[in-house]
Amino acid sequence: MIDVKRTVPALFLVLSLVSCQDDLHLDRSAESPSVTATAPEAALPTPLSTPTVTPLSPGAGIEDENNTIDVFKAAAPATVFVTQKQLVRNSYTRRTQEIPAGSGSGFVWDRDGHIVTNYHVVDGGSSFTVTLFNQKSYPAELVGGEPRKDIAVLKIDAPEEDLMPITLPKKGSEQVVGQKAIAIGNPFGLDHTLTTGVVSAIGREVLGYGKVTIKDMIQTDASINPGNSGGPLLDSAGHLLGINAMIYSQSGSSAGIGFAVPVSTIRRVVPQIIETGHAEQAGLGISILSDDVARRAAIAGVIIESVMEDSPAAEAGLRGLSTGKNGVELGDVIVAIDEEEVLTYDDLYNALEAKTAGDKVKVKVVREQKEQVIECGVTILK
């Protein structure tokens, strides 16, 4: 219940104050200026100036776009289209004829007409044709290749003015994850197609066309499709990063995971192929049994089958298989090179890949069920 006695005087007091306040407000304009307390006003947002939009011509002022255009202009003339034909025997007439069997990409290596591509682009071919950027086509001769690195070299007889070699980076240049990657090639026969991306990873180990792991592969998300094989992967300066070789895909089309053989490998292998028709291979002077044989025998390591005469392996005392009272007797099984584990031919090949004639390696073998380390020289196999 409300107390009327207490409420009425309070209401009267409020009305009186309001009346006084009204009188004060009415007289304020006639009084001299005085300081009055006022509540702080809410801060108003500062109006933003409308930006001036300058219409852009295609590509103007866009640094990355201009860079891509410049790289294409510089590198496209070095990129070529490679086609091959294969001899096929007609099962009815028994006659042989050449039929188109595949195509890929490549790039000009020098003004002597050497063309670098993937080994799998030319493998099995009986004749080859290289089409340059100017749409001139030339028959090509296969100089040689290295299937374990998926690299091959062709040669064409073309005027020097039609040959624009690819630009190599400085020796010792390293790829960096995140740097720009530009692929040029002929996917699905669409010549001189450009795709861009980044270097997604470096140092990948991928089983290559020659059934040997290719080390230091470059992974990129630049779109690579069938037909891109053999084409160049370039950096933002237009320098060669690698040669596009394969994709990881369940559909056969680009899934954003492509691999390129690094320029360091290309720089080492291509001159060897040009000079001799094949790449140099370091070895110990042994022959080995296949990995399947070792696996079936439940032996972990590489089984030495025989040792070549006057080889570093012979000088070091390595042993191959021998014939004893109980039949074939096991000699040495290689399990490590310079403390790098060796379980397969792939491991052995890669352990010796960077070696050259005259180098020494420490070979760990299992002989008569005991491990021992033997120092052995390295030779270049013919």
HELIX and SHEET records of a PDB file:
HELIX    1   1 VAL A    4  ASP A   27  1                                  24    
HELIX    2   2 ARG A   28  ALA A   30  5                                   3    
HELIX    3   3 GLU A   63  ALA A   75  1                                  13    
HELIX    4   4 ALA A   76  ALA A   78  5                                   3    
HELIX    5   5 TYR A  119  VAL A  122  1                                   4    
HELIX    6   6 GLU A  160  ASP A  162  5                                   3    
HELIX    7   7 PRO A  187  GLY A  189  5                                   3    
HELIX    8   8 VAL A  263  THR A  276  1                                  14    
HELIX    9   9 ASP A  291  ARG A  296  1                                   6    
HELIX   10  10 PRO A  312  ALA A  316  1                                   5    
HELIX   11  11 TYR A  345  LEU A  352  1                                   8    
SHEET    1   A 7 THR A  79  ARG A  89  0                                        
SHEET    2   A 7 THR A  96  VAL A 108 -1                                        
SHEET    3   A 7 HIS A 114  THR A 117 -1                                        
SHEET    4   A 7 ILE A 151  ILE A 156 -1                                        
SHEET    5   A 7 SER A 137  GLU A 146 -1                                        
SHEET    6   A 7 SER A 127  THR A 131 -1                                        
SHEET    7   A 7 THR A  79  ARG A  89 -1                                        
SHEET    1   B 7 LYS A 180  GLY A 185  0                                        
SHEET    2   B 7 THR A 193  LEU A 207 -1                                        
SHEET    3   B 7 THR A 213  THR A 220 -1                                        
SHEET    4   B 7 GLY A 258  PRO A 262 -1                                        
SHEET    5   B 7 LEU A 240  ILE A 247 -1                                        
SHEET    6   B 7 PRO A 232  LEU A 234 -1                                        
SHEET    7   B 7 LYS A 180  GLY A 185 -1                                        
SHEET    1   C 2 GLN A 281  GLY A 283  0                                        
SHEET    2   C 2 THR A 379  LEU A 381 -1                                        
SHEET    1   D 4 ILE A 286  ILE A 288  0                                        
SHEET    2   D 4 VAL A 302  VAL A 307 -1                                        
SHEET    3   D 4 ASP A 332  ILE A 337 -1                                        
SHEET    4   D 4 GLU A 340  GLU A 341 -1                                        
SHEET    1   E 5 ILE A 286  ILE A 288  0                                        
SHEET    2   E 5 VAL A 302  VAL A 307 -1                                        
SHEET    3   E 5 ASP A 332  ILE A 337 -1                                        
SHEET    4   E 5 LYS A 360  ARG A 367 -1                                        
SHEET    5   E 5 LYS A 370  GLY A 377 -1                                        
SHEET    1   F 2 SER A 322  GLY A 324  0                                        
SHEET    2   F 2 GLY A 327  GLU A 329 -1                                        
END                                                                             
